[in-house]
Amino acid sequence: MTPTLLLASASPRRRELLARLGIEPAGIAPADIDETPQASELPRDYARRMAREKALAAAPSAHHVLAGDTVVALGRRILPKAEDEATARRCLELLSGRRHRVHSAIALRAPDGTLRERLSETIVRFKVLSGQELQDYLNSGEWDGKAGGYAIQGHAEGLIAWIQGSHSGVVGLPLFETRALLKAAGFAID
């Protein structure tokens, strides 16, 4: 029997990325968990914990559950998801002209409760943003709800000098790692 998948995320970007692997989830089961970082928690540990907790939060079922979390970090500092323009501005001002890391963790829970995890780490460098470039990006609204206040798959891509690592991981679902987890679980992927 071919395994089926629930996606523990309401993110349309994660669904689009899964479709690139030829996977259409049987359902969407977004996790409602506390996403507050623990005291002194390192960004990569936080990303792993969030992916794991999201996968485990879904009700037990006959489906595999795939969860992910993407964290933008400047050193040991976890940048927030931008829920307002002021937060997006602060994040982008911090990132302007600097390198930062994006940790994208995934967790796959099998119907028997077995949990597999992977982590992708990407280094991203923004150009030095002029006041006008910053304002234009804020005016685009793409920052809304995005970790670190930007979406690499949109206008921000033109502001990024270079990346080293997984572009899809920065978008929200590292396809190389996701493909490996799903293949190991028996999903048919070309």
N, CA, C and O of each residue as an XYZ file, in Angstrom:
760
protein
N       0.842     -1.186      0.000
C       0.000      0.000      0.000
C       0.888      1.251      0.000
O       1.861      1.331      0.750
N       0.548      2.204     -0.831
C       1.296      3.453     -0.921
C       0.960      4.315      0.287
O      -0.216      4.516      0.589
N       1.983      4.836      0.994
C       1.696      5.685      2.150
C       1.041      6.997      1.726
O       1.211      7.462      0.599
N       0.293      7.577      2.657
C      -0.334      8.873      2.418
C       0.235      9.876      3.419
O       0.813      9.501      4.439
N       0.059     11.141      3.107
C       0.730     12.190      3.862
C      -0.231     13.281      4.288
O      -1.053     13.741      3.495
N      -0.128     13.694      5.539
C      -0.766     14.916      6.022
C       0.332     15.958      6.159
O       1.429     15.645      6.619
N       0.054     17.169      5.773
C       1.008     18.258      5.916
C       0.599     19.084      7.127
O      -0.492     19.654      7.159
N       1.478     19.148      8.122
C       1.189     19.885      9.358
C       1.541     21.356      9.176
O       2.312     21.921      9.951
N       0.973     21.961      8.154
C       1.249     23.363      7.852
C       0.169     23.894      6.923
O      -0.274     23.204      6.006
N      -0.245     25.117      7.171
C      -1.202     25.767      6.276
C      -0.485     26.579      5.199
O      -1.135     27.252      4.399
N       0.839     26.523      5.171
C       1.625     27.331      4.236
C       1.420     26.884      2.790
O       1.703     25.735      2.450
N       0.928     27.787      1.936
C       0.799     27.427      0.523
C       2.159     27.175     -0.126
O       2.259     26.404     -1.081
N       3.202     27.823      0.388
C       4.543     27.603     -0.175
C       4.994     26.170      0.063
O       5.585     25.558     -0.827
N       4.731     25.628      1.232
C       5.133     24.243      1.494
C       4.363     23.283      0.590
O       4.927     22.292      0.126
N       3.099     23.559      0.336
C       2.329     22.705     -0.590
C       2.910     22.778     -1.998
O       3.030     21.761     -2.681
N       3.270     23.986     -2.427
C       3.868     24.155     -3.760
C       5.190     23.404     -3.863
O       5.473     22.771     -4.879
N       5.997     23.476     -2.807
C       7.283     22.781     -2.831
C       7.079     21.265     -2.840
O       7.782     20.554     -3.558
N       6.132     20.767     -2.056
C       5.842     19.325     -2.076
C       5.410     18.875     -3.465
O       5.774     17.787     -3.912
N       4.636     19.711     -4.142
C       4.173     19.376     -5.491
C       5.352     19.201     -6.443
O       5.258     18.432     -7.400
N       6.456     19.897     -6.201
C       7.646     19.739     -7.045
C       8.224     18.334     -6.921
O       8.929     17.862     -7.813
N       7.921     17.670     -5.806
C       8.355     16.283     -5.623
C       7.293     15.298     -6.095
O       7.468     14.085     -5.980
N       6.188     15.824     -6.628
C       5.100     14.969     -7.090
C       4.218     14.473     -5.960
O       3.512     13.477     -6.117
N       4.249     15.152     -4.826
C       3.465     14.739     -3.656
C       2.328     15.724     -3.426
O       2.545     16.931     -3.316
N       1.130     15.196     -3.359
C      -0.050     15.978     -2.992
C      -0.528     15.435     -1.654
O      -0.929     14.274     -1.571
N      -0.492     16.255     -0.601
C      -0.912     15.736      0.697
C      -2.385     15.327      0.699
O      -3.216     15.938      0.026
N      -2.687     14.283      1.467
C      -4.066     13.823      1.604
C      -4.886     14.812      2.418
O      -6.114     14.832      2.339
N      -4.194     15.628      3.198
C      -4.879     16.632      4.007
C      -3.895     17.590      4.627
O      -2.682     17.388      4.598
N      -4.458     18.643      5.189
C      -3.676     19.674      5.856
C      -4.090     19.658      7.325
O      -5.277     19.712      7.647
N      -3.102     19.583      8.208
C      -3.375     19.532      9.648
C      -2.426     20.484     10.374
O      -1.504     20.040     11.058
N      -2.650     21.803     10.225
C      -1.734     22.746     10.866
C      -1.711     22.554     12.381
O      -2.744     22.340     13.014
N      -0.523     22.635     12.936
C      -0.353     22.441     14.371
C      -0.555     23.755     15.109
O      -0.100     24.808     14.663
N      -1.239     23.681     16.234
C      -1.433     24.845     17.084
C      -0.609     24.614     18.342
O      -1.082     24.027     19.315
N       0.644     25.091     18.306
C       1.556     24.885     19.425
C       2.147     26.225     19.852
O       2.086     27.207     19.114
N       2.706     26.249     21.030
C       3.410     27.436     21.512
C       4.763     27.490     20.801
O       5.564     26.562     20.916
N       5.011     28.558     20.078
C       6.244     28.668     19.311
C       7.258     29.606     19.966
O       8.123     30.157     19.285
N       7.156     29.785     21.250
C       8.089     30.644     21.977
C       9.431     29.930     22.141
O       9.472     28.807     22.643
N      10.521     30.563     21.726
C      11.834     29.950     21.959
C      12.109     29.815     23.455
O      11.702     30.661     24.251
N      12.805     28.743     23.824
C      13.192     28.553     25.218
C      14.412     29.417     25.520
O      15.159     29.791     24.616
N      14.602     29.726     26.782
C      15.748     30.546     27.190
C      17.043     29.912     26.709
O      17.268     28.719     26.915
N      17.887     30.698     26.073
C      19.204     30.270     25.567
C      19.137     29.185     24.490
O      20.147     28.540     24.211
N      17.977     28.975     23.888
C      17.845     27.955     22.840
C      18.523     28.446     21.565
O      18.254     29.552     21.098
N      19.395     27.626     21.010
C      20.071     27.974     19.768
C      19.101     27.875     18.592
O      18.177     27.063     18.627
N      19.297     28.684     17.557
C      18.368     28.690     16.429
C      18.144     27.310     15.794
O      17.003     26.940     15.521
N      19.218     26.547     15.558
C      19.018     25.239     14.912
C      18.260     24.287     15.826
O      17.453     23.492     15.345
N      18.501     24.349     17.136
C      17.771     23.502     18.088
C      16.299     23.903     18.143
O      15.411     23.055     18.236
N      16.062     25.201     18.083
C      14.687     25.702     18.075
C      13.940     25.214     16.828
O      12.800     24.761     16.930
N      14.575     25.305     15.652
C      13.931     24.851     14.411
C      13.599     23.358     14.499
O      12.498     22.942     14.139
N      14.538     22.571     14.972
C      14.298     21.121     15.112
C      13.142     20.845     16.075
O      12.258     20.036     15.792
N      13.170     21.531     17.212
C      12.113     21.302     18.214
C      10.744     21.677     17.660
O       9.767     20.960     17.876
N      10.668     22.803     16.943
C       9.387     23.229     16.390
C       8.862     22.214     15.361
O       7.681     21.867     15.388
N       9.717     21.744     14.469
C       9.281     20.760     13.470
C       8.800     19.491     14.162
O       7.760     18.936     13.807
N       9.557     19.040     15.141
C       9.202     17.813     15.875
C       7.861     17.995     16.603
O       6.979     17.141     16.506
N       7.714     19.106     17.328
C       6.476     19.335     18.075
C       5.271     19.471     17.160
O       4.178     19.020     17.501
N       5.458     20.087     16.006
C       4.353     20.203     15.050
C       3.944     18.831     14.518
O       2.754     18.548     14.382
N       4.919     17.985     14.219
C       4.614     16.637     13.725
C       3.897     15.821     14.801
O       2.969     15.069     14.502
N       4.326     15.973     16.036
C       3.726     15.205     17.126
C       2.368     15.748     17.553
O       1.575     15.019     18.150
N       2.085     17.020     17.256
C       0.820     17.640     17.663
C      -0.368     17.140     16.850
O      -1.507     17.204     17.312
N      -0.114     16.647     15.653
C      -1.214     16.150     14.814
C      -1.810     14.897     15.461
O      -1.090     14.087     16.044
N      -3.112     14.753     15.353
C      -3.790     13.583     15.921
C      -3.254     12.310     15.272
O      -2.959     12.307     14.076
N      -3.124     11.231     16.037
C      -2.679      9.963     15.457
C      -3.601      9.557     14.307
O      -4.820      9.715     14.381
N      -2.995      9.035     13.253
C      -3.787      8.632     12.094
C      -3.033      7.567     11.306
O      -1.921      7.172     11.655
N      -3.671      7.120     10.239
C      -3.054      6.129      9.353
C      -2.130      6.800      8.347
O      -1.530      6.125      7.511
N      -2.009      8.110      8.418
C      -1.170      8.864      7.494
C       0.183      9.183      8.135
O       0.319      9.221      9.358
N       1.158      9.406      7.289
C       2.404     10.027      7.745
C       2.102     11.522      7.919
O       1.243     12.073      7.230
N       2.808     12.159      8.834
C       2.625     13.597      9.069
C       3.963     14.277      8.833
O       4.967     13.929      9.455
N       3.969     15.255      7.926
C       5.173     16.028      7.629
C       5.017     17.425      8.203
O       4.032     18.113      7.933
N       5.994     17.838      8.997
C       5.980     19.178      9.584
C       7.315     19.841      9.326
O       8.335     19.170      9.165
N       7.303     21.148      9.287
C       8.541     21.882      9.076
C       8.525     23.200      9.814
O       7.470     23.718     10.181
N       9.719     23.733     10.024
C       9.843     25.051     10.610
C      11.089     25.712     10.049
O      12.125     25.068      9.882
N      10.983     26.993      9.762
C      12.093     27.749      9.198
C      12.423     28.903     10.132
O      11.551     29.682     10.516
N      13.697     28.996     10.489
C      14.159     30.005     11.445
C      15.263     30.831     10.802
O      16.237     30.285     10.282
N      15.107     32.144     10.842
C      16.138     33.060     10.368
C      16.922     33.516     11.597
O      16.347     34.000     12.572
N      18.239     33.353     11.532
C      19.071     33.660     12.697
C      20.239     34.552     12.320
O      20.884     34.366     11.288
N      20.490     35.506     13.165
C      21.651     36.378     13.044
C      22.520     36.058     14.255
O      22.269     36.526     15.366
N      23.549     35.248     14.010
C      24.328     34.715     15.126
C      23.444     33.782     15.934
O      22.826     32.869     15.387
N      23.387     34.015     17.236
C      22.549     33.191     18.121
C      21.141     33.763     18.260
O      20.290     33.194     18.943
N      20.913     34.886     17.607
C      19.630     35.588     17.730
C      18.619     35.050     16.731
O      18.875     35.022     15.528
N      17.472     34.626     17.237
C      16.374     34.160     16.384
C      15.538     35.376     16.015
O      14.989     36.050     16.887
N      15.445     35.654     14.712
C      14.624     36.779     14.270
C      13.163     36.336     14.210
O      12.875     35.202     13.828
N      12.246     37.218     14.582
C      10.832     36.827     14.639
C      10.182     36.749     13.264
O      10.733     37.206     12.262
N       8.994     36.155     13.250
C       8.129     36.273     12.075
C       7.566     37.684     12.136
O       7.078     38.129     13.174
N       7.640     38.369     11.024
C       7.188     39.765     10.998
C       5.667     39.815     10.920
O       5.071     39.444      9.909
N       5.058     40.272     11.988
C       3.599     40.399     12.033
C       3.154     41.837     11.798
O       1.965     42.105     11.622
N       4.117     42.766     11.796
C       3.799     44.163     11.519
C       4.999     44.792     10.803
O       6.102     44.246     10.810
N       4.761     45.936     10.193
C       5.802     46.578      9.394
C       7.011     46.996     10.228
O       8.144     46.935      9.749
N       6.783     47.413     11.454
C       7.897     47.832     12.312
C       8.846     46.657     12.575
O      10.064     46.830     12.562
N       8.295     45.475     12.811
C       9.127     44.290     13.036
C       9.881     43.929     11.768
O      11.069     43.610     11.821
N       9.202     43.976     10.627
C       9.861     43.679      9.348
C      11.004     44.662      9.113
O      12.086     44.260      8.687
N      10.779     45.927      9.383
C      11.817     46.954      9.196
C      13.029     46.648     10.075
O      14.164     46.692      9.601
N      12.794     46.335     11.359
C      13.906     46.030     12.273
C      14.702     44.829     11.770
O      15.933     44.849     11.782
N      14.003     43.783     11.330
C      14.695     42.586     10.823
C      15.542     42.940      9.605
O      16.715     42.572      9.540
N      14.963     43.644      8.647
C      15.674     43.959      7.411
C      16.841     44.910      7.662
O      17.875     44.807      7.002
N      16.687     45.823      8.597
C      17.812     46.704      8.946
C      18.957     45.896      9.553
O      20.126     46.188      9.299
N      18.626     44.884     10.351
C      19.658     44.013     10.919
C      20.344     43.183      9.842
O      21.551     42.952      9.914
N      19.592     42.736      8.851
C      20.124     41.850      7.821
C      20.861     42.601      6.709
O      21.665     42.003      5.995
N      20.604     43.872      6.555
C      21.195     44.667      5.477
C      22.718     44.577      5.485
O      23.368     44.925      6.470
N      23.274     44.105      4.374
C      24.719     44.036      4.205
C      25.395     42.937      5.007
O      26.623     42.897      5.081
N      24.624     42.053      5.604
C      25.199     41.029      6.486
C      24.797     39.624      6.038
O      23.825     39.417      5.312
N      25.598     38.675      6.512
C      25.261     37.263      6.323
C      24.404     36.803      7.496
O      24.572     37.265      8.624
N      23.493     35.893      7.214
C      22.718     35.268      8.275
C      22.451     33.821      7.879
O      22.712     33.420      6.745
N      21.940     33.058      8.803
C      21.654     31.647      8.552
C      20.156     31.407      8.594
O      19.422     32.012      9.375
N      19.729     30.497      7.720
C      18.340     30.052      7.731
C      18.364     28.557      8.019
O      18.926     27.768      7.258
N      17.743     28.185      9.134
C      17.653     26.784      9.543
C      16.255     26.306      9.190
O      15.265     26.859      9.668
N      16.173     25.289      8.362
C      14.882     24.743      7.969
C      14.844     23.274      8.373
O      15.524     22.433      7.784
N      14.044     22.989      9.379
C      13.952     21.633      9.910
C      12.661     20.980      9.432
O      11.635     21.641      9.269
N      12.733     19.680      9.213
C      11.540     18.903      8.873
C      11.500     17.678      9.767
O      12.532     17.156     10.189
N      10.286     17.233     10.045
C      10.066     16.023     10.823
C       8.945     15.239     10.155
O       7.934     15.808      9.743
N       9.132     13.944     10.054
C       8.137     13.055      9.445
C       7.749     12.015     10.484
O       8.578     11.209     10.907
N       6.480     12.036     10.894
C       5.978     11.051     11.853
C       5.207      9.974     11.103
O       4.252     10.262     10.381
N       5.633      8.737     11.283
C       4.971      7.600     10.652
C       3.719      7.234     11.467
O       3.594      7.637     12.624
N       2.799      6.476     10.868
C       1.598      6.061     11.605
C       1.915      5.305     12.903
O       1.130      5.351     13.850
N       3.050      4.616     12.950
C       3.418      3.885     14.173
C       4.101      4.782     15.207
O       4.513      4.302     16.263
N       4.223      6.082     14.912
C       4.815      7.029     15.841
C       6.299      7.266     15.635
O       6.870      8.159     16.261
N       6.940      6.485     14.768
C       8.356      6.679     14.473
C       8.565      8.077     13.903
O       7.792      8.539     13.063
N       9.606      8.738     14.365
C       9.876     10.102     13.926
C      11.233     10.165     13.245
O      12.237      9.707     13.792
N      11.254     10.738     12.043
C      12.503     10.993     11.314
C      12.641     12.503     11.184
O      11.650     13.210     11.000
N      13.872     12.994     11.280
C      14.097     14.433     11.219
C      15.295     14.758     10.346
O      16.222     13.958     10.220
N      15.270     15.931      9.750
C      16.402     16.458      8.987
C      16.461     17.969      9.193
O      15.467     18.612      9.531
N      17.653     18.513      8.981
C      17.843     19.959      9.099
C      18.671     20.449      7.928
O      19.684     19.848      7.568
N      18.230     21.539      7.346
C      18.964     22.214      6.280
C      19.440     23.551      6.843
O      18.701     24.242      7.544
N      20.680     23.905      6.527
C      21.209     25.192      6.969
C      21.735     25.935      5.750
O      22.565     25.417      5.003
N      21.251     27.134      5.560
C      21.633     27.950      4.408
C      22.174     29.293      4.901
O      21.629     29.896      5.825
N      23.243     29.742      4.275
C      23.788     31.065      4.585
C      23.299     32.018      3.495
O      23.416     31.731      2.304
N      22.759     33.136      3.917
C      22.194     34.130      2.996
C      22.858     35.468      3.300
O      23.059     35.825      4.461
N      23.198     36.207      2.234
C      23.759     37.553      2.429
C      22.941     38.568      1.649
O      22.816     38.489      0.427
N      22.388     39.520      2.383
C      21.687     40.642      1.760
C      22.697     41.682      1.308
O      23.757     41.827      1.918
N      22.383     42.395      0.259
C      23.158     43.573     -0.113
C      22.894     44.642      0.943
O      21.974     44.500      1.749
N      23.686     45.701      0.947
C      23.388     46.836      1.811
C      22.152     47.510      1.221
O      22.166     47.973      0.081
N      21.105     47.557      2.001
C      19.833     48.097      1.500
C      19.799     49.618      1.651
O      20.064     50.160      2.724
N      19.469     50.282      0.561
C      19.267     51.730      0.643
C      17.929     51.980      1.338
O      17.098     51.078      1.447
N      17.734     53.194      1.797
C      16.463     53.543      2.420
C      15.288     53.304      1.485
O      14.221     52.865      1.913
N      15.495     53.601      0.190
C      14.413     53.420     -0.781
C      14.135     51.937     -1.028
O      12.978     51.530     -1.133
N      15.201     51.126     -1.123
C      15.004     49.679     -1.324
C      14.259     49.069     -0.137
O      13.370     48.235     -0.310
N      14.630     49.490      1.053
C      13.957     48.990      2.246
C      12.482     49.382      2.230
O      11.613     48.549      2.489
N      12.201     50.636      1.931
C      10.815     51.099      1.918
C      10.015     50.410      0.811
O       8.866     50.024      1.025
N      10.614     50.256     -0.362
C       9.913     49.570     -1.458
C       9.553     48.149     -1.067
O       8.455     47.676     -1.359
N      10.493     47.461     -0.397
C      10.198     46.090      0.016
C       9.089     46.060      1.073
O       8.196     45.214      1.022
N       9.156     46.976      2.017
C       8.103     47.036      3.029
C       6.754     47.317      2.385
O       5.739     46.750      2.788
N       6.741     48.199      1.375
C       5.494     48.518      0.673
C       4.920     47.320     -0.062
O       3.714     47.259     -0.300
N       5.778     46.355     -0.430
C       5.295     45.173     -1.154
C       4.401     44.288     -0.289
O       3.554     43.564     -0.812
N       4.584     44.343      1.032
C       3.787     43.519      1.932
C       4.213     42.063      1.999
O       3.630     41.285      2.754
N       5.219     41.682      1.222
C       5.667     40.282      1.221
C       6.183     39.810      2.571
O       6.168     38.613      2.855
N       6.627     40.711      3.383
C       7.219     40.400      4.675
C       6.213     39.827      5.654
O       6.611     39.179      6.622
N       4.935     40.039      5.440
C       3.901     39.691      6.404
C       3.908     38.200      6.746
O       3.674     37.351      5.886
N       4.179     37.902      8.009
C       4.181     36.530      8.487
C       5.427     35.741      8.151
O       5.473     34.534      8.386
N       6.444     36.399      7.602
C       7.661     35.697      7.161
C       8.754     35.788      8.220
O       8.986     36.844      8.809
N       9.412     34.670      8.445
C      10.544     34.635      9.369
C      11.616     35.600      8.883
O      11.993     35.574      7.712
N      12.100     36.438      9.767
C      13.135     37.401      9.414
C      12.640     38.564      8.573
O      13.433     39.420      8.181
N      11.334     38.613      8.285
C      10.754     39.729      7.561
C      10.945     39.732      6.059
O      10.812     40.780      5.426
N      11.259     38.564      5.461
C      11.398     38.541      4.004
C      11.014     37.187      3.414
O      11.034     36.156      4.087
N      10.665     37.231      2.138
C      10.347     36.027      1.373
C      11.328     35.956      0.206
O      11.267     36.778     -0.709
N      12.228     34.980      0.235
C      13.252     34.872     -0.808
C      12.638     34.589     -2.179
O      13.240     34.910     -3.204
N      11.458     33.996     -2.203
C      10.845     33.630     -3.476
C      10.133     34.814     -4.143
O       9.498     34.647     -5.184
N      10.237     35.986     -3.558
C       9.586     37.159     -4.126
C      10.579     38.263     -4.438
O      11.688     38.010     -4.908
N      10.164     39.484     -4.169
C      10.991     40.659     -4.475
C      12.323     40.657     -3.723
O      13.303     41.220     -4.211
N      12.373     40.042     -2.557
C      13.612     40.029     -1.761
C      14.738     39.300     -2.485
O      15.911     39.559     -2.213
N      14.407     38.402     -3.392
C      15.459     37.674     -4.112
C      16.386     38.631     -4.847
O      17.574     38.345     -4.997
N      15.865     39.751     -5.303
C      16.680     40.745     -5.987
C      17.554     41.565     -5.043
O      18.382     42.358     -5.493
N      17.374     41.379     -3.749
C      18.162     42.105     -2.746
C      19.214     41.212     -2.091
O      19.972     41.654     -1.227
N      19.246     39.962     -2.513
C      20.154     38.994     -1.902
C      21.373     38.821     -2.801
O      21.263     38.431     -3.963
N      22.534     39.121     -2.233
C      23.782     39.066     -2.997
C      24.163     37.620     -3.323
O      24.604     37.335     -4.436
N      23.997     36.712     -2.371
C      24.297     35.307     -2.609
C      23.712     34.433     -1.505
O      23.404     34.888     -0.403
N      23.574     33.151     -1.857
C      23.201     32.161     -0.850
C      24.126     30.964     -0.996
O      24.637     30.682     -2.080
N      24.328     30.279      0.096
C      25.085     29.033      0.091
C      24.216     28.019      0.816
O      24.053     28.081      2.035
N      23.659     27.085      0.052
C      22.795     26.084      0.650
C      21.511     25.926     -0.140
O      21.503     26.056     -1.364
N      20.440     25.650      0.557
C      19.162     25.276     -0.045
C      18.224     26.465     -0.228
O      17.744     27.044      0.747
N      17.971     26.822     -1.473
C      16.998     27.882     -1.768
C      15.622     27.465     -1.266
O      14.923     28.267     -0.647
N      15.219     26.214     -1.525
C      13.896     25.761     -1.088
C      13.799     25.725      0.437
O      12.717     25.905      0.997
N      14.924     25.493      1.105
C      14.927     25.540      2.567
C      14.616     26.928      3.082
O      13.926     27.073      4.090
N      15.115     27.954      2.405
C      14.835     29.332      2.806
C      13.362     29.654      2.535
O      12.741     30.403      3.288
N      12.806     29.089      1.462
C      11.387     29.290      1.166
C      10.534     28.644      2.258
O       9.492     29.182      2.631
N      10.976     27.485      2.775
C      10.217     26.873      3.864
C      10.183     25.363      3.905
O       9.651     24.791      4.856
N      10.744     24.688      2.886
C      10.758     23.226      2.890
C      11.960     22.756      2.066
O      11.917     22.791      0.837
N      13.025     22.319      2.732
C      14.221     21.905      1.983
C      13.939     20.624      1.201
O      13.762     19.556      1.787
N      13.900     20.739     -0.121
C      13.450     19.615     -0.949
C      14.405     18.429     -0.930
O      13.945     17.287     -0.956
N      15.701     18.651     -0.885
C      16.641     17.537     -0.847
C      16.381     16.672      0.390
O      16.256     15.452      0.284
N      16.303     17.302      1.546
C      16.083     16.589      2.797
C      14.686     15.975      2.847
O      14.514     14.856      3.330
N      13.694     16.704      2.350
C      12.313     16.193      2.337
C      12.207     14.969      1.445
O      11.580     13.977      1.815
N      12.812     15.037      0.286
C      12.803     13.896     -0.635
C      13.418     12.669      0.020
O      12.870     11.571     -0.083
N      14.556     12.844      0.696
C      15.225     11.726      1.355
C      14.337     11.109      2.430
O      14.236      9.885      2.517
N      13.695     11.937      3.246
C      12.811     11.414      4.296
C      11.632     10.652      3.706
O      11.293      9.562      4.165
N      11.012     11.235      2.686
C       9.831     10.594      2.093
C      10.201      9.293      1.380
O       9.468      8.309      1.479
N      11.306      9.275      0.678
C      11.764      8.017      0.023
C      12.018      6.941      1.061
O      11.624      5.790      0.873
N      12.675      7.302      2.155
C      12.967      6.333      3.214
C      11.683      5.789      3.834
O      11.668      4.669      4.345
N      10.614      6.568      3.792
C       9.331      6.135      4.348
C       8.483      5.377      3.332
O       7.377      4.942      3.655
N       8.987      5.214      2.106
C       8.272      4.422      1.108
C       7.435      5.195      0.107
O       6.672      4.604     -0.657
N       7.573      6.515      0.107
C       6.825      7.305     -0.880
C       7.505      7.161     -2.250
O       8.732      7.124     -2.349
N       6.692      7.082     -3.287
C       7.211      6.969     -4.658
C       7.559      8.375     -5.157
O       6.681      9.204     -5.395
N       8.854      8.614     -5.309
C       9.325      9.931     -5.788
C      10.295      9.658     -6.908
O      11.199      8.831     -6.783
N      10.098     10.367     -8.014
C      10.993     10.193     -9.162
C      12.334     10.829     -8.915
O      13.210     10.778     -9.778
